Every structure is written in C-alpha cells, then in structure tokens.
Amino acid sequence: MSKLTLDGVDVMGERLTKEVLDIILEKPNLRKISFVAHSVGGLVARYAIGRLYRPPKEEIKEDTSGNKCKEEPRGTIGGLEAVNFITVASPHLGSRGNKQVPFLFGVTAFEKAASCVIHWIFRRTGRHLFLTDDDDEGKPPLLKQMLEDYDEFYFMSALRLFKRRVLYSNVAYDHIVGWRTSSIRRDSELPKWEESLNEMYPHIVYEEHCKACDADQYETILTEDDGSSDRLEEELVRGLSRVSWEKIDVSFHSSRQRFAAHSVIQVKDEVMHIEGADVIQHMIDHFLT
C-alpha cells in the first residue's frame, strides 16, 4: 500500500482533481469523461467529481430552420459530459458497521476496537472510513458531507450528472470491503444469488437496476446523534439512494483465488487474478461511449 493512500479521502480527491484538470488542459479536444475506481478509490472519485462539477450555463442554439431555441442547461465535470461512474468493491457506507470489514469476523468487540485504533494504522483515511472524523472543525464526517452539495463542493449534483452509476461488489471472500457497503444496501436488501447468470460472465451472479428514491419515500432522517453507527449508516444508504444505481454482484466462491477476491475483481495482476477477466469484460461491454 502506498503511503499516499493514507493521506485521507479529501487529500487524495484533491490530487485526483488536479490530475484530471491537467489532462483536460493537455487534451483540449476531450468531450466526455468517465470514472472507474476500485476500493477506496471510489470514495476518492466521488470527492473529486464534487470539486470538478461546473454549474449549467444556458445556451441558445439555432435549429435546422434557423430558429433560435434554448437548450436545457446541464452541468459538466470539468467542462466535459459525464458518462460512466463505476466503482468496484468500494466502501460507500464506510467500514464502521457490522461486517463491513469482513476480516474482523463480525465480532462487535473487534469492530469497536478497530474504530478506536484505526487512525494509528491508516491515519486520516482510516478516520474517514470509520467515520471518526466528525471532530474536524466541528463538521460532520466526510462521508456524510458527501451526501449533499456541501459548502463549495457539489458532491450529489456531480453524481447525478452521470448517465450511468454502477457498483460492482463481491458477495463473499472480500476480506477488505463487505458486500453491504460496496453495494449500498441494507442487510435486508442483500439478494439471494445463485450460480452465474450468463456463461459469458461466469462470476456475475446478480444484477439489479435500482431507481432513485425520493426522500419522501423514507421516514424523516433523524438528525440527533445517539452514537449509533446503524443510524449513521442508514443516513448514508438513504442519501446515496437518491440517485439510480446499477448493482452488479460478483462471486469467486469456486475460484482458486477466492480469498483474494478484492484484487481478483479488478484483475490487479493479469496472471494471478486472471479469473476476474469476465468482470472487466462485462464492464467494457456495457460501457457507454
């Protein structure tokens, strides 16, 4: 793991923002932009698009008959059309809840202890993932801030711009990021999956297209802090469910490399993790251009 990964979601997001803007300047003919991010990179990408968001500008164009007409204004990401936003095994609900970090075995005592010491190991990034950064200048945890357009950041406006938002998640054997947090679901919403749905993609076991849920469909989110991680996780689920998502569930249960599912799902090594190639192919086949 690079030490740069420990700097915090916000610091990494600022670096990514700068890199994207540099590329846009170098390639002035670019018209569209997509993001594909793995693990904590999904949170970094969500932060970066909030920085890159540009509000809509009303444009007047002439139609084929020479009449002027107003085009529906639409925001951009760094001046580019937003197309695909894809995350792979990313902890969108953080790592604080029960079984969100599978290698802690769902043992409450282990999970509570991890929340207290995680910043010693993973520094600011650990605090962001375990949502223990709420004492920073009196602000709520960063992941909660990212549910809204917060201060000068347009986190949700940016996310809504993309034509597709896709979550690839490991249903099991991912010891770093749990199924619930990577697929933005409650326990009760985790589907029963069976064997492969398609021989072209043998490791994809469930696909779901979730429509955006209006806030009125939920009970009012209680804002009083009672110290409950379940309450905070529920806020994250509800907030992120205000946009539509394609949810792709993946299983390497019969793979020789199943215990490395967190790496196999992104084919981190083209030899060791090649069994995840069908997941990458699925991504390519459904990628909007």
C-alpha positions, 0 to 999 in steps of 0.5 A: 500500500502506498503511503499516499493512500493514507493521506485521507479521502479529501487529500487524495480527491484533491490530487485526483482533481488536479490530475484530471484538470491537467489532462483536460488542459493537455487534451483540449479536444476531450468531450466526455469523461468517465470514472472507474475506481476500485476500493477506496478509490471510489470514495476518492472519485466521488470527492473529486467529481464534487470539486470538478462539477461546473454549474449549467450555463444556458445556451441558445442554439439555432435549429435546422430552420434557423430558429433560435431555441434554448437548450436545457442547461446541464452541468459538466465535470470539468467542462466535459459530459459525464458518462460512466461512474463505476466503482468496484468493491468500494466502501460507500457506507464506510467500514464502521458497521457490522461486517463491513470489514469482513476480516474482523469476523463480525465480532462487535468487540473487534469492530469497536476496537478497530474504530478506536485504533484505526487512525494509528494504522491508516491515519486520516483515511482510516478516520474517514472510513470509520467515520471518526472524523466528525471532530474536524472543525466541528463538521460532520464526517466526510462521508456524510458531507458527501451526501449533499452539495456541501459548502463549495463542493457539489458532491450529489449534483456531480453524481447525478450528472452521470448517465450511468452509476454502477457498483460492482461488489463481491458477495463473499471472500472480500476480506477488505470491503463487505458486500453491504457497503460496496453495494449500498444496501441494507442487510435486508436488501442483500439478494439471494444469488445463485450460480452465474447468470450468463456463461459469458460472465461466469462470476456475475451472479446478480444484477439489479437496476435500482431507481432513485428514491425520493426522500419522501419515500423514507421516514424523516432522517433523524438528525440527533446523534445517539452514537449509533453507527446503524443510524449513521449508516442508514443516513448514508444508504438513504442519501446515496439512494437518491440517485439510480444505481446499477448493482452488479454482484460478483462471486469467486466462491469456486475460484482458486483465488477466492480469498483474494477476491478484492484484487481478483475483481479488478484483475490487479495482476493479469496472471494471478487474478486472471479469473476476474477477466469476465468482470472487466469484460462485462464492464467494457461491454456495457460501457457507454461511449 
